[in-house]
Amino acid sequence: MAIYITDECINCGACEPECPNTAIYDGGVEWAYADGTGAEGLFNLVDGQEVDAHKMNAPVEEDFYFIATDKCTECVGFHDEPQCAAVCPVDCCVPDENHVESEERLLKKKAILHV
């Protein structure tokens, strides 16, 4: 499953540089699949949806850091545990029960993003 940041976030920014997928953004910031990944042009997500890697997407949150769910691999294939959760001083990077994914699917997502 993806990780998400709760509204208890203190906006310290410790999580952002730890993400190997560049899936963490400051509140109010637009994001793109190409940010910090190898994604280019039109490509298909794990669910088959075709997206433009450079299209700017609306922020998920306005007031605190957020994780772009489609880019989050829980650090599978990079680290033994989600690095955002490991460094968060207030434990607000938690599993997103609404986006449960198998390790196999997370590895596929990693492969798609890091061509």
TORDREN-161192 format. One record per atom (N, C-alpha, C): y, x, z; atom name; residue in one letter; residue number from 1. Coordinates in pm, whole numbers. Atoms other than C-alpha are relative to their C-alpha. Example, Ala and Ser with C-alpha at 12.3 -4.5 7.8 and 13.67 -1.06 7.14 Angstrom:
BEGIN
@py = -119, px = 89, pz = 0, at = N, aa = A, i = 1
@py = -450, px = 1230, pz = 780, at = CA, aa = A, i = 1
@py = 120, px = 90, pz = 0, at = C, aa = A, i = 1
@py = -119, px = -82, pz = -6, at = N, aa = S, i = 2
@py = -106, px = 1367, pz = 714, at = CA, aa = S, i = 2
@py = 109, px = -77, pz = 73, at = C, aa = S, i = 2
***
This chain:
BEGIN
@py = -119, px = 84, pz = 0, at = N, aa = M, i = 1
@py = 0, px = 0, pz = 0, at = CA, aa = M, i = 1
@py = 123, px = 87, pz = 0, at = C, aa = M, i = 1
@py = -125, px = -74, pz = -2, at = N, aa = A, i = 2
@py = 356, px = 107, pz = -40, at = CA, aa = A, i = 2
@py = 54, px = 5, pz = 143, at = C, aa = A, i = 2
@py = -70, px = -9, pz = -127, at = N, aa = I, i = 3
@py = 577, px = 204, pz = 249, at = CA, aa = I, i = 3
@py = 134, px = -69, pz = -19, at = C, aa = I, i = 3
@py = -136, px = 53, pz = 9, at = N, aa = Y, i = 4
@py = 900, px = 23, pz = 326, at = CA, aa = Y, i = 4
@py = 78, px = 43, pz = 123, at = C, aa = Y, i = 4
@py = -89, px = -40, pz = -109, at = N, aa = I, i = 5
@py = 1197, px = 97, pz = 547, at = CA, aa = I, i = 5
@py = 56, px = -126, pz = 62, at = C, aa = I, i = 5
@py = -46, px = 120, pz = -70, at = N, aa = T, i = 6
@py = 1282, px = -162, pz = 810, at = CA, aa = T, i = 6
@py = 152, px = 5, pz = 21, at = C, aa = T, i = 6
@py = -144, px = 7, pz = -25, at = N, aa = D, i = 7
@py = 1633, px = -276, pz = 899, at = CA, aa = D, i = 7
@py = 41, px = 74, pz = 127, at = C, aa = D, i = 7
@py = -32, px = -84, pz = -116, at = N, aa = E, i = 8
@py = 1612, px = -53, pz = 1207, at = CA, aa = E, i = 8
@py = 39, px = 141, pz = -42, at = C, aa = E, i = 8
@py = -38, px = -130, pz = 55, at = N, aa = C, i = 9
@py = 1694, px = 242, pz = 980, at = CA, aa = C, i = 9
@py = 140, px = 37, pz = 49, at = C, aa = C, i = 9
@py = -130, px = -48, pz = -49, at = N, aa = I, i = 10
@py = 1978, px = 453, pz = 1120, at = CA, aa = I, i = 10
@py = 75, px = 80, pz = -108, at = C, aa = I, i = 10
@py = -63, px = -67, pz = 114, at = N, aa = N, i = 11
@py = 2067, px = 597, pz = 776, at = CA, aa = N, i = 11
@py = 18, px = 150, pz = 22, at = C, aa = N, i = 11
@py = -9, px = -145, pz = -24, at = N, aa = C, i = 12
@py = 1994, px = 954, pz = 886, at = CA, aa = C, i = 12
@py = -30, px = 80, pz = -125, at = C, aa = C, i = 12
@py = 31, px = -67, pz = 124, at = N, aa = G, i = 13
@py = 1856, px = 1044, pz = 543, at = CA, aa = G, i = 13
@py = -114, px = 100, pz = 7, at = C, aa = G, i = 13
@py = 110, px = -97, pz = -13, at = N, aa = A, i = 14
@py = 1564, px = 1251, pz = 676, at = CA, aa = A, i = 14
@py = -113, px = -27, pz = -98, at = C, aa = A, i = 14
@py = 113, px = 38, pz = 87, at = N, aa = C, i = 15
@py = 1315, px = 1063, pz = 458, at = CA, aa = C, i = 15
@py = 22, px = 34, pz = -147, at = C, aa = C, i = 15
@py = -28, px = -10, pz = 144, at = N, aa = E, i = 16
@py = 1486, px = 1091, pz = 120, at = CA, aa = E, i = 16
@py = -49, px = 130, pz = -64, at = C, aa = E, i = 16
@py = 44, px = -123, pz = 68, at = N, aa = P, i = 17
@py = 1426, px = 1462, pz = 42, at = CA, aa = P, i = 17
@py = -150, px = 27, pz = 13, at = C, aa = P, i = 17
@py = 143, px = -21, pz = -20, at = N, aa = E, i = 18
@py = 1064, px = 1438, pz = 162, at = CA, aa = E, i = 18
@py = -87, px = -71, pz = -103, at = C, aa = E, i = 18
@py = 78, px = 82, pz = 91, at = N, aa = C, i = 19
@py = 955, px = 1189, pz = -105, at = CA, aa = C, i = 19
@py = -31, px = 74, pz = -131, at = C, aa = C, i = 19
@py = 36, px = -71, pz = 123, at = N, aa = P, i = 20
@py = 760, px = 1358, pz = -388, at = CA, aa = P, i = 20
@py = 21, px = -84, pz = -127, at = C, aa = P, i = 20
@py = -22, px = 89, pz = 114, at = N, aa = N, i = 21
@py = 826, px = 1057, pz = -613, at = CA, aa = N, i = 21
@py = 146, px = -38, pz = -19, at = C, aa = N, i = 21
@py = -141, px = 39, pz = -1, at = N, aa = T, i = 22
@py = 1200, px = 1030, pz = -546, at = CA, aa = T, i = 22
@py = 9, px = -153, pz = -1, at = C, aa = T, i = 22
@py = 4, px = 146, pz = -11, at = N, aa = A, i = 23
@py = 1129, px = 670, pz = -447, at = CA, aa = A, i = 23
@py = 93, px = -53, pz = 108, at = C, aa = A, i = 23
@py = -86, px = 40, pz = -111, at = N, aa = I, i = 24
@py = 1372, px = 665, pz = -154, at = CA, aa = I, i = 24
@py = 146, px = 17, pz = -40, at = C, aa = I, i = 24
@py = -140, px = 0, pz = 40, at = N, aa = Y, i = 25
@py = 1736, px = 576, pz = -212, at = CA, aa = Y, i = 25
@py = 87, px = -50, pz = 115, at = C, aa = Y, i = 25
@py = -98, px = 47, pz = -96, at = N, aa = D, i = 26
@py = 2045, px = 527, pz = 0, at = CA, aa = D, i = 26
@py = 35, px = -145, pz = -32, at = C, aa = D, i = 26
@py = -36, px = 140, pz = 19, at = N, aa = G, i = 27
@py = 2146, px = 165, pz = 48, at = CA, aa = G, i = 27
@py = 110, px = -17, pz = -103, at = C, aa = G, i = 27
@py = -100, px = 32, pz = 100, at = N, aa = G, i = 28
@py = 2340, px = 18, pz = -242, at = CA, aa = G, i = 28
@py = -6, px = 83, pz = -126, at = C, aa = G, i = 28
@py = 10, px = -88, pz = 117, at = N, aa = V, i = 29
@py = 2231, px = 284, pz = -492, at = CA, aa = V, i = 29
@py = -99, px = -56, pz = -101, at = C, aa = V, i = 29
@py = 93, px = 39, pz = 106, at = N, aa = E, i = 30
@py = 2080, px = 186, pz = -826, at = CA, aa = E, i = 30
@py = -103, px = 110, pz = -17, at = C, aa = E, i = 30
@py = 108, px = -98, pz = 16, at = N, aa = W, i = 31
@py = 1751, px = 357, pz = -912, at = CA, aa = W, i = 31
@py = -67, px = -16, pz = -135, at = C, aa = W, i = 31
@py = 74, px = 2, pz = 126, at = N, aa = A, i = 32
@py = 1541, px = 445, pz = -1216, at = CA, aa = A, i = 32
@py = -135, px = 69, pz = 20, at = C, aa = A, i = 32
@py = 133, px = -62, pz = -7, at = N, aa = Y, i = 33
@py = 1175, px = 537, pz = -1268, at = CA, aa = Y, i = 33
@py = 8, px = 148, pz = -34, at = C, aa = Y, i = 33
@py = -12, px = -139, pz = 44, at = N, aa = A, i = 34
@py = 1286, px = 863, pz = -1432, at = CA, aa = A, i = 34
@py = 55, px = 92, pz = 109, at = C, aa = A, i = 34
@py = -58, px = -82, pz = -107, at = N, aa = D, i = 35
@py = 1465, px = 981, pz = -1117, at = CA, aa = D, i = 35
@py = -109, px = 83, pz = 68, at = C, aa = D, i = 35
@py = 91, px = -90, pz = -68, at = N, aa = G, i = 36
@py = 1268, px = 1286, pz = -1000, at = CA, aa = G, i = 36
@py = -145, px = -7, pz = -44, at = C, aa = G, i = 36
@py = 137, px = 11, pz = 51, at = N, aa = T, i = 37
@py = 959, px = 1203, pz = -1207, at = CA, aa = T, i = 37
@py = -3, px = 51, pz = -143, at = C, aa = T, i = 37
@py = 12, px = -38, pz = 140, at = N, aa = G, i = 38
@py = 828, px = 1287, pz = -1552, at = CA, aa = G, i = 38
@py = 7, px = -119, pz = -93, at = C, aa = G, i = 38
@py = -3, px = 121, pz = 82, at = N, aa = A, i = 39
@py = 867, px = 929, pz = -1674, at = CA, aa = A, i = 39
@py = 114, px = 8, pz = -102, at = C, aa = A, i = 39
@py = -96, px = -3, pz = 109, at = N, aa = E, i = 40
@py = 1045, px = 904, pz = -2009, at = CA, aa = E, i = 40
@py = -18, px = -123, pz = -88, at = C, aa = E, i = 40
@py = 5, px = 110, pz = 96, at = N, aa = G, i = 41
@py = 1132, px = 623, pz = -2249, at = CA, aa = G, i = 41
@py = -69, px = -124, pz = 53, at = C, aa = G, i = 41
@py = 76, px = 117, pz = -41, at = N, aa = L, i = 42
@py = 923, px = 307, pz = -2244, at = CA, aa = L, i = 42
@py = -139, px = 45, pz = 44, at = C, aa = L, i = 42
@py = 134, px = -32, pz = -47, at = N, aa = F, i = 43
@py = 605, px = 334, pz = -2040, at = CA, aa = F, i = 43
@py = -54, px = -118, pz = 79, at = C, aa = F, i = 43
@py = 64, px = 110, pz = -72, at = N, aa = N, i = 44
@py = 357, px = 105, pz = -1865, at = CA, aa = N, i = 44
@py = -30, px = 38, pz = 143, at = C, aa = N, i = 44
@py = 35, px = -16, pz = -140, at = N, aa = L, i = 45
@py = 328, px = 68, pz = -1491, at = CA, aa = L, i = 45
@py = -149, px = -28, pz = 17, at = C, aa = L, i = 45
@py = 141, px = 21, pz = -28, at = N, aa = V, i = 46
@py = -15, px = 41, pz = -1328, at = CA, aa = V, i = 46
@py = -41, px = -144, pz = -32, at = C, aa = V, i = 46
@py = 32, px = 140, pz = 25, at = N, aa = D, i = 47
@py = 1, px = -339, pz = -1361, at = CA, aa = D, i = 47
@py = 15, px = -39, pz = -147, at = C, aa = D, i = 47
@py = -13, px = 27, pz = 143, at = N, aa = G, i = 48
@py = 64, px = -309, pz = -1738, at = CA, aa = G, i = 48
@py = 141, px = -35, pz = -44, at = C, aa = G, i = 48
@py = -138, px = 36, pz = 34, at = N, aa = Q, i = 49
@py = 432, px = -404, pz = -1722, at = CA, aa = Q, i = 49
@py = 67, px = 118, pz = -70, at = C, aa = Q, i = 49
@py = -72, px = -104, pz = 71, at = N, aa = E, i = 50
@py = 636, px = -208, pz = -1978, at = CA, aa = E, i = 50
@py = 143, px = 7, pz = 54, at = C, aa = E, i = 50
@py = -135, px = -20, pz = -53, at = N, aa = V, i = 51
@py = 957, px = -59, pz = -1837, at = CA, aa = V, i = 51
@py = 64, px = 120, pz = -69, at = C, aa = V, i = 51
@py = -78, px = -112, pz = 53, at = N, aa = D, i = 52
@py = 1230, px = 175, pz = -1954, at = CA, aa = D, i = 52
@py = 25, px = 96, pz = 117, at = C, aa = D, i = 52
@py = -10, px = -98, pz = -108, at = N, aa = A, i = 53
@py = 1219, px = 491, pz = -1742, at = CA, aa = A, i = 53
@py = 144, px = 25, pz = 44, at = C, aa = A, i = 53
@py = -139, px = -32, pz = -33, at = N, aa = H, i = 54
@py = 1597, px = 536, pz = -1756, at = CA, aa = H, i = 54
@py = 86, px = -122, pz = 32, at = C, aa = H, i = 54
@py = -76, px = 121, pz = -32, at = N, aa = K, i = 55
@py = 1702, px = 174, pz = -1701, at = CA, aa = K, i = 55
@py = 33, px = 1, pz = 150, at = C, aa = K, i = 55
@py = -42, px = 5, pz = -139, at = N, aa = M, i = 56
@py = 1901, px = 144, pz = -1382, at = CA, aa = M, i = 56
@py = -37, px = -136, pz = 59, at = C, aa = M, i = 56
@py = 44, px = 121, pz = -70, at = N, aa = N, i = 57
@py = 1755, px = -108, pz = -1137, at = CA, aa = N, i = 57
@py = 88, px = -26, pz = 120, at = C, aa = N, i = 57
@py = -84, px = 39, pz = -114, at = N, aa = A, i = 58
@py = 1941, px = -298, pz = -869, at = CA, aa = A, i = 58
@py = -57, px = 56, pz = 130, at = C, aa = A, i = 58
@py = 47, px = -49, pz = -130, at = N, aa = P, i = 59
@py = 1924, px = -160, pz = -515, at = CA, aa = P, i = 59
@py = -84, px = -107, pz = 69, at = C, aa = P, i = 59
@py = 85, px = 93, pz = -76, at = N, aa = V, i = 60
@py = 1656, px = -316, pz = -295, at = CA, aa = V, i = 60
@py = 72, px = -43, pz = 127, at = C, aa = V, i = 60
@py = -78, px = 26, pz = -121, at = N, aa = E, i = 61
@py = 1884, px = -295, pz = 11, at = CA, aa = E, i = 61
@py = 142, px = 51, pz = -23, at = C, aa = E, i = 61
@py = -139, px = -43, pz = 11, at = N, aa = E, i = 62
@py = 2259, px = -261, pz = 43, at = CA, aa = E, i = 62
@py = 45, px = 86, pz = 118, at = C, aa = E, i = 62
@py = -55, px = -60, pz = -122, at = N, aa = D, i = 63
@py = 2302, px = -141, pz = 402, at = CA, aa = D, i = 63
@py = -77, px = 118, pz = 56, at = C, aa = D, i = 63
@py = 78, px = -112, pz = -53, at = N, aa = F, i = 64
@py = 2025, px = 112, pz = 464, at = CA, aa = F, i = 64
@py = -95, px = 51, pz = -107, at = C, aa = F, i = 64
@py = 92, px = -61, pz = 97, at = N, aa = Y, i = 65
@py = 1781, px = 340, pz = 286, at = CA, aa = Y, i = 65
@py = -111, px = -97, pz = -37, at = C, aa = Y, i = 65
@py = 109, px = 85, pz = 44, at = N, aa = F, i = 66
@py = 1510, px = 171, pz = 81, at = CA, aa = F, i = 66
@py = -97, px = 82, pz = -85, at = C, aa = F, i = 66
@py = 101, px = -62, pz = 83, at = N, aa = I, i = 67
@py = 1192, px = 262, pz = -106, at = CA, aa = I, i = 67
@py = -27, px = -90, pz = -120, at = C, aa = I, i = 67
@py = 35, px = 73, pz = 121, at = N, aa = A, i = 68
@py = 1136, px = 156, pz = -467, at = CA, aa = A, i = 68
@py = -153, px = -10, pz = -4, at = C, aa = A, i = 68
@py = 144, px = 23, pz = -17, at = N, aa = T, i = 69
@py = 787, px = 6, pz = -425, at = CA, aa = T, i = 69
@py = -82, px = 51, pz = -118, at = C, aa = T, i = 69
@py = 77, px = -41, pz = 118, at = N, aa = D, i = 70
@py = 675, px = 74, pz = -783, at = CA, aa = D, i = 70
@py = -8, px = 152, pz = -16, at = C, aa = D, i = 70
@py = 5, px = -146, pz = 5, at = N, aa = K, i = 71
@py = 743, px = 447, pz = -731, at = CA, aa = K, i = 71
@py = -74, px = 60, pz = 119, at = C, aa = K, i = 71
@py = 63, px = -52, pz = -123, at = N, aa = C, i = 72
@py = 583, px = 480, pz = -385, at = CA, aa = C, i = 72
@py = -151, px = 12, pz = -17, at = C, aa = C, i = 72
@py = 145, px = -24, pz = 3, at = N, aa = T, i = 73
@py = 236, px = 636, pz = -378, at = CA, aa = T, i = 73
@py = -53, px = 34, pz = 138, at = C, aa = T, i = 73
@py = 36, px = -37, pz = -137, at = N, aa = E, i = 74
@py = 227, px = 682, pz = 1, at = CA, aa = E, i = 74
@py = -31, px = 148, pz = 11, at = C, aa = E, i = 74
@py = 22, px = -144, pz = 8, at = N, aa = C, i = 75
@py = 225, px = 1053, pz = -87, at = CA, aa = C, i = 75
@py = -144, px = 37, pz = -35, at = C, aa = C, i = 75
@py = 138, px = -28, pz = 43, at = N, aa = V, i = 76
@py = -138, px = 1020, pz = -207, at = CA, aa = V, i = 76
@py = 5, px = 94, pz = -119, at = C, aa = V, i = 76
@py = 2, px = -100, pz = 104, at = N, aa = G, i = 77
@py = -216, px = 1318, pz = -425, at = CA, aa = G, i = 77
@py = 100, px = 112, pz = 23, at = C, aa = G, i = 77
@py = -98, px = -102, pz = -36, at = N, aa = F, i = 78
@py = 66, px = 1517, pz = -265, at = CA, aa = F, i = 78
@py = -22, px = 52, pz = 142, at = C, aa = F, i = 78
@py = 10, px = -34, pz = -142, at = N, aa = H, i = 79
@py = 19, px = 1510, pz = 113, at = CA, aa = H, i = 79
@py = -107, px = -87, pz = 66, at = C, aa = H, i = 79
@py = 102, px = 75, pz = -75, at = N, aa = D, i = 80
@py = -227, px = 1382, pz = 375, at = CA, aa = D, i = 80
@py = 54, px = -128, pz = 62, at = C, aa = D, i = 80
@py = -61, px = 119, pz = -58, at = N, aa = E, i = 81
@py = 19, px = 1123, pz = 505, at = CA, aa = E, i = 81
@py = 137, px = -22, pz = -63, at = C, aa = E, i = 81
@py = -134, px = 26, pz = 54, at = N, aa = P, i = 82
@py = 341, px = 953, pz = 395, at = CA, aa = P, i = 82
@py = 104, px = 86, pz = 73, at = C, aa = P, i = 82
@py = -96, px = -92, pz = -60, at = N, aa = Q, i = 83
@py = 609, px = 1213, pz = 454, at = CA, aa = Q, i = 83
@py = 122, px = -69, pz = 57, at = C, aa = Q, i = 83
@py = -116, px = 73, pz = -53, at = N, aa = C, i = 84
@py = 887, px = 959, pz = 506, at = CA, aa = C, i = 84
@py = -28, px = -45, pz = 143, at = C, aa = C, i = 84
@py = 38, px = 45, pz = -133, at = N, aa = A, i = 85
@py = 701, px = 816, pz = 804, at = CA, aa = A, i = 85
@py = -13, px = 117, pz = 97, at = C, aa = A, i = 85
@py = 19, px = -117, pz = -86, at = N, aa = A, i = 86
@py = 621, px = 1163, pz = 937, at = CA, aa = A, i = 86
@py = 132, px = 55, pz = 53, at = C, aa = A, i = 86
@py = -128, px = -58, pz = -43, at = N, aa = V, i = 87
@py = 988, px = 1266, pz = 954, at = CA, aa = V, i = 87
@py = 98, px = -102, pz = 58, at = C, aa = V, i = 87
@py = -94, px = 102, pz = -47, at = N, aa = C, i = 88
@py = 1151, px = 934, pz = 1049, at = CA, aa = C, i = 88
@py = 15, px = 4, pz = 152, at = C, aa = C, i = 88
@py = -19, px = -9, pz = -145, at = N, aa = P, i = 89
@py = 1306, px = 970, pz = 1395, at = CA, aa = P, i = 89
@py = -7, px = -133, pz = 74, at = C, aa = P, i = 89
@py = 3, px = 131, pz = -65, at = N, aa = V, i = 90
@py = 1303, px = 595, pz = 1461, at = CA, aa = V, i = 90
@py = -119, px = -85, pz = -44, at = C, aa = V, i = 90
@py = 123, px = 67, pz = 43, at = N, aa = D, i = 91
@py = 966, px = 505, pz = 1305, at = CA, aa = D, i = 91
@py = 24, px = -129, pz = -79, at = C, aa = D, i = 91
@py = -28, px = 121, pz = 79, at = N, aa = C, i = 92
@py = 1111, px = 260, pz = 1053, at = CA, aa = C, i = 92
@py = -61, px = 7, pz = -140, at = C, aa = C, i = 92
@py = 73, px = -8, pz = 127, at = N, aa = C, i = 93
@py = 902, px = 379, pz = 754, at = CA, aa = C, i = 93
@py = -142, px = -44, pz = 29, at = C, aa = C, i = 93
@py = 127, px = 62, pz = -40, at = N, aa = V, i = 94
@py = 602, px = 151, pz = 783, at = CA, aa = V, i = 94
@py = -75, px = -55, pz = -121, at = C, aa = V, i = 94
@py = 77, px = 58, pz = 110, at = N, aa = P, i = 95
@py = 319, px = 18, pz = 564, at = CA, aa = P, i = 95
@py = 52, px = -139, pz = -38, at = C, aa = P, i = 95
@py = -46, px = 128, pz = 52, at = N, aa = D, i = 96
@py = 423, px = -274, pz = 345, at = CA, aa = D, i = 96
@py = -121, px = -88, pz = -27, at = C, aa = D, i = 96
@py = 116, px = 88, pz = 11, at = N, aa = E, i = 97
@py = 159, px = -541, pz = 396, at = CA, aa = E, i = 97
@py = 6, px = -89, pz = -125, at = C, aa = E, i = 97
@py = -15, px = 81, pz = 121, at = N, aa = N, i = 98
@py = 298, px = -724, pz = 91, at = CA, aa = N, i = 98
@py = -35, px = 76, pz = -127, at = C, aa = N, i = 98
@py = 32, px = -84, pz = 116, at = N, aa = H, i = 99
@py = 208, px = -434, pz = -139, at = CA, aa = H, i = 99
@py = -117, px = 93, pz = 32, at = C, aa = H, i = 99
@py = 120, px = -76, pz = -33, at = N, aa = V, i = 100
@py = -144, px = -323, pz = -51, at = CA, aa = V, i = 100
@py = -60, px = 55, pz = -129, at = C, aa = V, i = 100
@py = 56, px = -65, pz = 118, at = N, aa = E, i = 101
@py = -287, px = -72, pz = -300, at = CA, aa = E, i = 101
@py = -112, px = 95, pz = 43, at = C, aa = E, i = 101
@py = 111, px = -92, pz = -28, at = N, aa = S, i = 102
@py = -613, px = 124, pz = -311, at = CA, aa = S, i = 102
@py = 44, px = 143, pz = -30, at = C, aa = S, i = 102
@py = -29, px = -140, pz = 28, at = N, aa = E, i = 103
@py = -614, px = 503, pz = -317, at = CA, aa = E, i = 103
@py = -11, px = 27, pz = -150, at = C, aa = E, i = 103
@py = 17, px = -16, pz = 145, at = N, aa = E, i = 104
@py = -739, px = 483, pz = -676, at = CA, aa = E, i = 104
@py = 125, px = -45, pz = -75, at = C, aa = E, i = 104
@py = -120, px = 52, pz = 66, at = N, aa = R, i = 105
@py = -440, px = 271, pz = -778, at = CA, aa = R, i = 105
@py = 120, px = 90, pz = 28, at = C, aa = R, i = 105
@py = -110, px = -90, pz = -34, at = N, aa = L, i = 106
@py = -198, px = 502, pz = -594, at = CA, aa = L, i = 106
@py = -7, px = 128, pz = -82, at = C, aa = L, i = 106
@py = 18, px = -119, pz = 83, at = N, aa = L, i = 107
@py = -344, px = 801, pz = -781, at = CA, aa = L, i = 107
@py = 36, px = -28, pz = -145, at = C, aa = L, i = 107
@py = -38, px = 38, pz = 137, at = N, aa = K, i = 108
@py = -303, px = 615, pz = -1112, at = CA, aa = K, i = 108
@py = 151, px = -8, pz = -12, at = C, aa = K, i = 108
@py = -146, px = 10, pz = 0, at = N, aa = K, i = 109
@py = 57, px = 540, pz = -1023, at = CA, aa = K, i = 109
@py = 63, px = 140, pz = -3, at = C, aa = K, i = 109
@py = -48, px = -139, pz = -1, at = N, aa = K, i = 110
@py = 112, px = 909, pz = -945, at = CA, aa = K, i = 110
@py = -13, px = 62, pz = -139, at = C, aa = K, i = 110
@py = 25, px = -57, pz = 134, at = N, aa = A, i = 111
@py = -39, px = 1009, pz = -1281, at = CA, aa = A, i = 111
@py = 98, px = -55, pz = -103, at = C, aa = A, i = 111
@py = -93, px = 63, pz = 95, at = N, aa = I, i = 112
@py = 186, px = 764, pz = -1468, at = CA, aa = I, i = 112
@py = 141, px = 56, pz = 20, at = C, aa = I, i = 112
@py = -135, px = -46, pz = -30, at = N, aa = L, i = 113
@py = 503, px = 883, pz = -1293, at = CA, aa = L, i = 113
@py = 19, px = 148, pz = -25, at = C, aa = L, i = 113
@py = -10, px = -146, pz = 12, at = N, aa = H, i = 114
@py = 426, px = 1253, pz = -1312, at = CA, aa = H, i = 114
@py = -83, px = 49, pz = -117, at = C, aa = H, i = 114
@py = 70, px = -32, pz = 125, at = N, aa = V, i = 115
@py = 317, px = 1298, pz = -1673, at = CA, aa = V, i = 115
@py = -8, px = 150, pz = -17, at = C, aa = V, i = 115
***
